[in-house]
Amino acid sequence: MQDRESHGKPIEELVSGLQTHLERGLAQQQAQERLQKFGANELREHPRPGFLALLWDQFNNYLVIILIIAALVSLALGEYVDSVAIMFIVALNAVVGVIQESKAEQALAALQKMSAPNAQVIRDGHQVTLPGREIVAGDIVLLEAGNYVPADLRLVESVNLKIEEASLTGESVPVEKNAAVVLDKEIPLGDRKNSAFMGTLISYGRGRGLVTGTGMNTQIGLIAEMIQSFEAEDTPLQKKLEHLGKVLGTACLAICALVFIYGLFRDTHLSDVLDSGFLNYLEAEKKDIINLFMTAVSLAIAAVPEGLPAIVTICLALGMQRMIRHHALIRKLPAVETLGCATVVCSDKTGTLTQNEMTVVQAWAGGKRFRLTGEGYSPSGQFFVGVDAFDPRTDPDATFLLHGALVCNDAKLEERSDEAGKRSWQIIGDPTEGAMVVAAAKSGYLRGEVEKTLPRIQEIPFDSERKRMTTIHRHDAAGREASASGIAYPPLIAFVKGAPDVILDLCGHTLHEGRNVGLTEDLRKAILEQNRDMASNALRVLAVAYRPLAEVPANVNPETVERDLIFIGLLGMIDPPRPEVVEALKVARGAGLKSIMVTGDYKDTAEAIARDIGLLTPGGLVLTGAEIEKLSDAELAAKTDTLEVCCRVSPQHKTRIVEALKARDHVVAMTGDGVNDAPALKRANIGVAMGITGTDVAKQTADMVLTDDNFASIVAAIEQGRIIYSNIRKFVYFLLACNVGEILIIFAAMLVGMPIPLRPVQLLWLNLVSDGAPALALGLEKGDSDIMRQPPRSPKEPVIN
């Protein structure tokens, strides 16, 4: 009893289909029956492989099987020391492998934590508090700011409701919800304004929702299912070492068989098999046959580089330590090398290429367009008109704009210090409102000081239907004197901020050089043109207006306050790119790496950011989720050669993009920080999560976590991966050269009729200790200086060529 198309159906149809009631909710008996039938509202985990399955995987290896057979035959022939030594090496490798692979994945546990522990539900007409796991389809859930959404809901009531969905959709600002609309069934996840999704956070307002999906039938459940459905793939290095092992093993068996057969002809009387029978022949030649077999075993051990797995593991572990110094924490050891052969980096936009901190970068007031500098929420920056520095405190229009944006606002700017004493700025409240608070602070206007002059006495909260917010402020007589900027406030003033087209329709005048002038048609067109120009640069634009009041209306509502407004100006804001990303992309391009932005954000915003940082090049392809949906897997794979930006994508689209790239023989590194990135992180050759802004789900699904959320750290990690692979090739050459020497010594001794110079135990010592130490030294070399000016190596290139 789940409905994944509830956003496209009227509420009455859903209520009827789910057999519930909007006011009374479900009956307790009815809810219990559904709980028994459909299961609890929680994420289920697939059974993990047991100890024996993990152990079998360690022994299911070509070279290991050869050694096991050699050990068993040695044991049968009474060569106990050799047999025990060989089995000890095999068992040691198996134990190390089981320990590595038995580390349980925590991605599902992190997803489970995101579901609400308790929820307010209507049952039998009464509001009750229930554990989130007991919610069933058809329940009516009450939503309040600060709570997590406990299941997938079709909203039936929304009052100024905003929900933070960045972790699920990649949307960088809270989404305004509207319960009244009925949407197209094919609309992307991020545009479903009448729905709320399990695990997302209510940041503002309140509402009620009808449960349409629980447990694994929610959007977050689909992600959990996708994470668990992907089989772990061998890394390029594992595939190459496995191929090398098969080549060595086959050559080893061929040489051993050749030597054994040659020895039988040379050292035994094979003709006795025909004369006296096979058993009599074995009895007569037992000693020589055993010696020949031990010679073959010695050759097998000489040909197999037993120290290789241990040295590879140590080299990767030391590489992992070096990467930590470059702010890259490796969770899965083979990922160290996999980075070195990455050919494509698929990067999420929000928080990865951008700062995930809305920032006002442009503004317009009184006919002047000015821009603001600075990074993130830090209240330091400058104002410019063109190329000239500009002080907004000396300009009445700019001052009015910044004051209005600051006081008609519920966000707060706070400075905090971490344990190391490092100071940072954070916004408490809506990120868009926070951006305006920071813009005012850059000009020296702090909320606490301005509110002493303009205390708020009434307000009309933001409403998604009105698309605006209004606050009424008192200004005492002492403060009515002209300020430094040449403006004087009336005793009572209402500030209104909201969507530019909506605000402009309510205005009859505009502010120009501190004076009210009539809003002519030409002025109106000029303001709308400024709005369009900012929006075309992917800026989110808000307008600010005001109205002097003679008195506070007896009934404060939009009809009595929000009319006859005086237009002040526009503020354009964006989630800005990280400053280090531009250089990192240049280095990546120089290293032959293709970069693709994969985001849930809108096309205009994604294109503007991609073009700004140099990711989107002339001729580069931009695809939306809707366009990807219409392409077959083969068609999508064909377009990946020019693909540079994907926008409005769902988790399923991200996974398809990774699959399409892999179909073109790319080694894909996928970066991300949200729950929506987890399936693609799992499916990519290497998943890279953000350590600061990343969700637990993303971190625990990924192969690597960036501790500083710096895109440039990916490039540094790729460089280390290339160095490590280069070093691995060096010590593989060295070990094989040593093994060839051992084979030749034994082979030559046998040809001239000498005793075997090296016993299996001695060969094991040589391979593990005498050859291992120099090989390890080769694995620690710093690498070539031009390694990031070389193209990525082919994933199919063998270790030895």
Backbone hydrogen bonds, N-H to C=O, Kabsch-Sander energy under -0.5 kcal/mol:
donor,donor_aa,acceptor,acceptor_aa,energy
3,D,212,T,-2.5
6,S,3,D,-0.7
8,G,5,E,-1.6
9,K,6,S,-1.6
14,L,10,P,-1.7
15,V,11,I,-2.8
16,S,12,E,-2.1
17,G,13,E,-2.4
18,L,14,L,-2.6
19,Q,16,S,-0.8
20,T,15,V,-1.9
25,G,21,H,-2.1
26,L,122,I,-0.8
31,A,27,A,-2.5
32,Q,28,Q,-2.3
33,E,29,Q,-2.0
34,R,30,Q,-1.8
35,L,31,A,-2.3
36,Q,32,Q,-2.3
37,K,33,E,-2.2
38,F,34,R,-3.2
39,G,35,L,-1.4
41,N,133,R,-2.8
42,E,40,A,-1.9
54,L,50,G,-2.1
55,L,51,F,-2.5
56,W,52,L,-2.6
57,D,53,A,-1.8
58,Q,54,L,-1.1
59,F,55,L,-1.3
60,N,56,W,-1.4
61,N,59,F,-2.3
65,I,61,N,-2.7
66,I,62,Y,-1.7
67,L,63,L,-2.1
68,I,64,V,-2.6
69,I,65,I,-2.5
70,A,66,I,-2.3
71,A,67,L,-2.5
72,L,68,I,-2.6
73,V,69,I,-2.5
74,S,70,A,-2.2
75,L,71,A,-2.2
76,A,72,L,-2.3
77,L,73,V,-1.8
78,G,75,L,-1.4
79,E,74,S,-2.7
80,Y,78,G,-1.7
83,S,79,E,-2.2
84,V,80,Y,-2.9
85,A,81,V,-2.3
86,I,82,D,-2.4
87,M,83,S,-2.5
88,F,84,V,-2.2
89,I,85,A,-1.7
90,V,86,I,-2.1
91,A,87,M,-3.0
92,L,88,F,-2.4
93,N,89,I,-2.1
94,A,90,V,-2.0
95,V,91,A,-2.5
96,V,92,L,-2.2
97,G,93,N,-2.1
98,V,94,A,-2.6
99,I,95,V,-2.3
100,Q,96,V,-2.0
101,E,97,G,-2.3
102,S,98,V,-2.1
103,K,100,Q,-0.7
104,A,102,S,-0.8
107,A,700,Q,-0.5
110,A,106,Q,-2.2
111,L,107,A,-2.0
112,Q,108,L,-2.5
113,K,109,A,-1.6
114,M,110,A,-0.9
114,M,111,L,-0.7
115,S,111,L,-0.6
115,S,112,Q,-1.0
119,A,130,L,-2.4
120,Q,142,L,-0.6
121,V,119,A,-0.6
121,V,128,V,-3.1
122,I,140,I,-2.6
123,R,121,V,-0.7
123,R,126,H,-2.8
124,D,26,L,-2.3
125,G,24,R,-2.9
126,H,123,R,-2.3
128,V,121,V,-3.3
128,V,126,H,-0.6
130,L,119,A,-2.7
130,L,128,V,-0.6
132,G,117,P,-2.0
134,E,131,P,-2.0
135,I,132,G,-1.3
138,G,211,V,-2.1
139,D,136,V,-1.9
140,I,122,I,-0.7
141,V,139,D,-0.6
141,V,209,G,-3.0
142,L,120,Q,-2.9
143,L,207,G,-3.3
145,A,205,G,-0.9
146,G,202,I,-3.6
147,N,144,E,-1.9
149,V,200,T,-2.6
152,D,213,G,-1.9
153,L,196,A,-3.2
154,R,210,L,-2.6
155,L,153,L,-0.6
155,L,194,N,-2.5
156,V,208,R,-2.5
157,E,208,R,-1.7
159,V,206,R,-2.9
160,N,158,S,-0.5
162,K,204,Y,-2.5
163,I,175,V,-2.1
164,E,201,L,-3.6
165,E,163,I,-0.8
168,L,165,E,-1.2
169,T,165,E,-3.2
170,G,165,E,-0.7
170,G,166,A,-1.4
175,V,163,I,-2.9
177,K,161,L,-2.8
178,N,193,K,-2.3
181,V,178,N,-0.8
183,L,7,H,-2.7
187,I,184,D,-1.6
191,D,188,P,-1.5
192,R,189,L,-1.5
193,K,191,D,-1.9
195,S,192,R,-1.5
196,A,153,L,-2.0
199,G,149,V,-2.6
200,T,197,F,-2.0
201,L,164,E,-1.6
202,I,147,N,-2.7
203,S,162,K,-1.7
203,S,201,L,-0.7
204,Y,162,K,-1.6
206,R,159,V,-1.9
207,G,143,L,-2.0
208,R,157,E,-2.2
209,G,141,V,-2.5
210,L,154,R,-3.0
211,V,139,D,-2.7
211,V,209,G,-0.5
212,T,152,D,-2.5
213,G,152,D,-1.4
217,N,214,T,-2.4
218,T,215,G,-1.3
222,L,218,T,-2.3
223,I,219,Q,-1.6
224,A,220,I,-2.1
225,E,221,G,-2.5
226,M,222,L,-2.3
227,I,223,I,-2.6
228,Q,224,A,-2.0
229,S,225,E,-1.5
230,F,226,M,-0.9
230,F,227,I,-0.5
231,E,229,S,-0.5
239,K,235,T,-2.5
240,K,236,P,-2.3
241,L,237,L,-3.0
242,E,238,Q,-2.2
243,H,239,K,-2.3
244,L,240,K,-2.8
245,G,241,L,-2.5
246,K,242,E,-2.1
247,V,243,H,-2.3
248,L,244,L,-2.9
249,G,245,G,-3.1
250,T,246,K,-2.7
251,A,247,V,-2.5
252,C,248,L,-2.9
253,L,249,G,-2.7
254,A,250,T,-2.4
255,I,251,A,-2.6
256,C,252,C,-2.8
257,A,253,L,-2.7
258,L,254,A,-2.4
259,V,255,I,-3.0
260,F,256,C,-2.7
261,I,257,A,-2.7
262,Y,258,L,-2.7
263,G,259,V,-2.6
264,L,260,F,-2.2
265,F,261,I,-2.0
266,R,262,Y,-2.1
267,D,263,G,-3.6
268,T,264,L,-1.3
270,L,268,T,-1.1
272,D,269,H,-1.8
273,V,270,L,-1.7
274,L,271,S,-0.9
275,D,271,S,-1.5
276,S,272,D,-3.1
277,G,272,D,-0.8
277,G,273,V,-0.7
281,Y,277,G,-1.9
282,L,278,F,-2.4
283,E,279,L,-2.3
284,A,280,N,-2.4
285,E,281,Y,-2.4
286,K,283,E,-0.7
289,I,285,E,-2.7
290,I,286,K,-2.5
291,N,287,K,-2.3
292,L,288,D,-2.6
293,F,289,I,-2.6
294,M,290,I,-2.7
295,T,291,N,-1.8
296,A,292,L,-2.2
297,V,293,F,-2.8
298,S,294,M,-2.5
299,L,295,T,-2.4
300,A,296,A,-2.4
301,I,297,V,-2.6
302,A,298,S,-2.6
303,A,299,L,-2.2
304,V,300,A,-1.6
306,E,304,V,-1.8
308,L,305,P,-1.9
310,A,306,E,-0.5
311,I,307,G,-2.6
312,V,308,L,-2.8
313,T,309,P,-2.4
314,I,310,A,-2.6
315,C,311,I,-2.8
316,L,312,V,-2.6
317,A,313,T,-2.5
318,L,314,I,-2.6
319,G,315,C,-2.2
320,M,316,L,-2.2
321,Q,317,A,-1.7
322,R,318,L,-1.9
323,M,319,G,-2.2
324,I,320,M,-1.4
325,R,321,Q,-0.9
325,R,322,R,-0.5
326,H,322,R,-0.6
326,H,323,M,-1.0
327,H,324,I,-1.8
328,A,323,M,-2.4
329,L,327,H,-0.5
329,L,705,V,-3.6
330,I,328,A,-0.6
331,R,329,L,-0.5
331,R,703,D,-3.1
332,K,703,D,-1.5
335,A,332,K,-2.0
336,V,333,L,-2.0
337,E,334,P,-0.7
338,T,334,P,-1.9
339,L,335,A,-1.8
340,G,337,E,-1.3
341,C,337,E,-0.5
341,C,338,T,-1.4
342,A,339,L,-1.5
343,T,667,V,-2.7
344,V,667,V,-1.8
345,V,594,K,-3.0
346,C,344,V,-0.6
346,C,669,A,-3.0
347,S,345,V,-0.7
347,S,596,I,-3.2
348,D,671,T,-0.7
352,T,349,K,-1.3
353,L,348,D,-0.6
353,L,349,K,-1.3
354,T,349,K,-2.3
355,Q,576,P,-2.5
359,T,574,I,-2.4
361,V,359,T,-0.5
361,V,572,G,-2.3
362,Q,572,G,-1.9
363,A,370,F,-2.7
364,W,570,L,-2.3
365,A,368,K,-2.2
366,G,568,I,-0.8
368,K,365,A,-2.0
370,F,363,A,-2.7
370,F,368,K,-0.6
371,R,384,F,-2.6
372,L,361,V,-2.0
373,T,382,Q,-2.2
378,S,375,E,-1.4
380,S,378,S,-0.9
384,F,371,R,-2.2
385,V,388,D,-2.7
386,G,384,F,-0.6
388,D,385,V,-1.8
390,F,383,F,-2.6
394,T,391,D,-1.6
395,D,392,P,-1.2
399,T,395,D,-2.5
400,F,396,P,-2.5
401,L,397,D,-2.2
402,L,398,A,-2.5
403,H,399,T,-2.9
404,G,400,F,-2.6
405,A,401,L,-2.4
406,L,402,L,-1.7
407,V,403,H,-2.6
408,C,404,G,-2.0
409,N,407,V,-1.7
412,K,428,I,-2.0
414,E,412,K,-0.5
414,E,426,Q,-3.0
416,R,424,S,-3.4
418,D,422,K,-2.2
421,G,418,D,-1.9
424,S,416,R,-3.0
426,Q,414,E,-3.1
428,I,412,K,-2.9
429,G,427,I,-0.7
434,G,430,D,-2.6
435,A,431,P,-1.9
436,M,432,T,-1.1
437,V,433,E,-1.8
438,V,434,G,-2.3
439,A,435,A,-2.0
440,A,436,M,-2.1
441,A,437,V,-2.1
442,K,438,V,-1.9
443,S,439,A,-0.7
443,S,440,A,-0.9
444,G,441,A,-1.4
445,Y,440,A,-2.2
446,L,444,G,-0.8
450,V,446,L,-2.5
451,E,447,R,-2.6
452,K,448,G,-0.7
452,K,449,E,-0.5
453,T,449,E,-0.9
453,T,450,V,-0.6
454,L,450,V,-2.5
457,I,472,I,-3.1
458,Q,472,I,-1.4
460,I,470,T,-3.2
463,D,468,R,-1.1
467,K,463,D,-3.4
468,R,463,D,-0.7
469,M,497,K,-2.5
470,T,460,I,-2.3
471,T,495,F,-2.3
472,I,458,Q,-3.0
473,H,493,I,-3.1
474,R,455,P,-2.0
475,H,491,P,-3.1
479,G,476,D,-0.7
480,R,477,A,-1.4
481,E,478,A,-0.7
483,S,487,I,-2.6
486,G,483,S,-1.8
492,L,549,L,-0.6
493,I,473,H,-2.3
494,A,547,R,-2.5
495,F,471,T,-2.6
496,V,545,A,-2.9
497,K,469,M,-2.3
498,G,543,A,-1.9
499,A,467,K,-2.0
503,I,499,A,-2.6
504,L,500,P,-2.7
505,D,501,D,-1.4
506,L,502,V,-0.7
506,L,503,I,-1.2
507,C,504,L,-1.4
508,G,565,L,-2.0
509,H,565,L,-1.4
510,T,517,V,-2.7
511,L,567,F,-2.8
512,H,515,R,-3.0
515,R,512,H,-1.6
517,V,510,T,-2.8
519,L,508,G,-2.3
520,T,518,G,-1.4
524,R,520,T,-2.5
525,K,521,E,-2.4
526,A,522,D,-2.2
527,I,523,L,-2.3
528,L,524,R,-2.3
529,E,525,K,-2.3
530,Q,526,A,-2.0
531,N,527,I,-2.2
532,R,528,L,-2.6
533,D,529,E,-2.5
534,M,530,Q,-2.2
535,A,531,N,-2.5
536,S,532,R,-2.3
537,N,533,D,-0.7
537,N,534,M,-1.0
538,A,535,A,-1.8
539,L,534,M,-1.8
540,R,573,M,-3.5
541,V,539,L,-0.6
542,L,571,L,-2.3
543,A,498,G,-3.0
544,V,569,G,-2.3
545,A,496,V,-2.9
546,Y,566,I,-2.2
547,R,494,A,-2.0
549,L,492,L,-2.5
556,V,554,A,-0.6
557,N,555,N,-0.8
560,T,557,N,-0.7
561,V,557,N,-1.8
562,E,558,P,-1.4
563,R,561,V,-2.1
565,L,506,L,-2.2
566,I,546,Y,-3.2
567,F,509,H,-3.0
567,F,565,L,-0.6
568,I,544,V,-2.4
569,G,544,V,-1.6
570,L,364,W,-2.5
571,L,542,L,-2.6
572,G,362,Q,-3.2
573,M,540,R,-2.4
573,M,571,L,-0.5
574,I,359,T,-2.4
578,R,353,L,-2.9
581,V,578,R,-1.3
582,V,578,R,-0.5
584,A,580,E,-1.8
585,L,581,V,-2.6
586,K,582,V,-1.7
587,V,583,E,-2.3
588,A,584,A,-2.4
589,R,585,L,-2.5
590,G,586,K,-2.3
591,A,587,V,-1.4
592,G,589,R,-1.6
593,L,588,A,-2.8
594,K,343,T,-2.5
596,I,345,V,-2.6
597,M,644,E,-2.6
598,V,347,S,-3.0
598,V,596,I,-0.5
599,T,646,C,-2.8
606,A,602,Y,-2.7
607,E,603,K,-2.9
608,A,604,D,-2.3
609,I,605,T,-2.4
610,A,606,A,-2.6
611,R,607,E,-2.6
612,D,608,A,-2.3
613,I,609,I,-2.1
614,G,611,R,-0.6
615,L,610,A,-2.0
616,L,610,A,-1.7
617,T,615,L,-0.7
620,G,617,T,-2.6
621,L,642,T,-3.2
623,L,645,V,-2.6
625,G,647,C,-1.5
628,I,624,T,-2.4
629,E,625,G,-2.2
630,K,626,A,-0.9
631,L,627,E,-0.6
631,L,628,I,-1.2
636,L,632,S,-2.6
637,A,633,D,-2.3
638,A,634,A,-1.9
639,K,635,E,-1.2
640,T,636,L,-0.7
640,T,637,A,-0.9
641,D,638,A,-0.6
642,T,639,K,-1.1
643,L,639,K,-0.9
644,E,621,L,-2.7
645,V,621,L,-1.8
646,C,597,M,-3.1
647,C,623,L,-2.4
648,R,601,D,-1.4
649,V,599,T,-1.5
654,K,650,S,-2.1
655,T,651,P,-1.9
656,R,652,Q,-2.1
657,I,653,H,-2.4
658,V,654,K,-2.0
659,E,655,T,-2.5
660,A,656,R,-2.7
661,L,657,I,-2.1
662,K,658,V,-2.3
663,A,659,E,-2.0
664,R,660,A,-0.7
664,R,661,L,-0.8
665,D,662,K,-1.7
666,H,661,L,-1.9
668,V,666,H,-0.7
669,A,344,V,-3.0
670,M,668,V,-0.5
670,M,686,I,-2.2
671,T,346,C,-3.6
671,T,669,A,-0.5
672,G,688,V,-1.9
675,V,167,S,-1.0
676,N,167,S,-2.7
677,D,674,G,-1.2
678,A,674,G,-0.5
678,A,675,V,-1.3
681,L,677,D,-2.5
682,K,678,A,-2.3
683,R,679,P,-2.1
684,A,680,A,-2.3
685,N,668,V,-0.8
686,I,668,V,-1.9
688,V,670,M,-3.5
689,A,687,G,-0.5
689,A,704,M,-2.9
690,M,672,G,-1.2
691,G,706,L,-3.1
694,G,690,M,-0.6
695,T,673,D,-3.1
699,K,695,T,-2.3
700,Q,696,D,-2.4
701,T,697,V,-1.0
702,A,698,A,-1.8
703,D,687,G,-1.7
704,M,687,G,-2.3
705,V,329,L,-3.1
706,L,689,A,-3.1
707,T,327,H,-2.0
707,T,705,V,-0.7
708,D,327,H,-0.6
709,D,706,L,-0.8
711,F,709,D,-0.6
713,S,710,N,-1.5
714,I,710,N,-0.6
714,I,711,F,-1.2
715,V,711,F,-0.9
716,A,712,A,-1.9
717,A,713,S,-2.3
718,I,714,I,-2.6
719,E,715,V,-2.2
720,Q,716,A,-2.1
721,G,717,A,-2.3
722,R,718,I,-2.1
723,I,719,E,-2.2
724,I,720,Q,-2.6
725,Y,721,G,-2.2
726,S,722,R,-2.3
727,N,723,I,-2.3
728,I,724,I,-2.4
729,R,725,Y,-2.3
730,K,726,S,-1.6
731,F,727,N,-2.2
732,V,728,I,-2.0
733,Y,729,R,-2.2
734,F,730,K,-2.0
735,L,731,F,-2.7
736,L,732,V,-2.5
737,A,733,Y,-2.2
738,C,734,F,-2.2
739,N,735,L,-2.4
740,V,736,L,-2.7
741,G,737,A,-1.8
742,E,738,C,-1.9
743,I,739,N,-2.5
744,L,740,V,-2.5
745,I,741,G,-2.1
746,I,742,E,-2.2
747,F,743,I,-2.9
748,A,744,L,-3.0
749,A,745,I,-2.2
750,M,746,I,-2.0
751,L,747,F,-2.2
752,V,748,A,-1.9
753,G,750,M,-1.1
754,M,749,A,-2.6
763,L,759,R,-2.3
764,L,760,P,-2.3
765,W,761,V,-1.9
766,L,762,Q,-2.4
767,N,763,L,-2.9
768,L,764,L,-2.4
769,V,765,W,-2.6
770,S,765,W,-1.3
771,D,766,L,-2.8
773,A,769,V,-1.8
775,A,771,D,-1.6
776,L,772,G,-2.3
777,A,773,A,-1.8
778,L,774,P,-1.8
779,G,775,A,-1.4
780,L,777,A,-1.3
781,E,778,L,-1.2
787,I,784,D,-1.2
789,R,786,D,-2.0
790,Q,787,I,-0.7
797,E,794,S,-1.6
801,N,799,V,-0.5
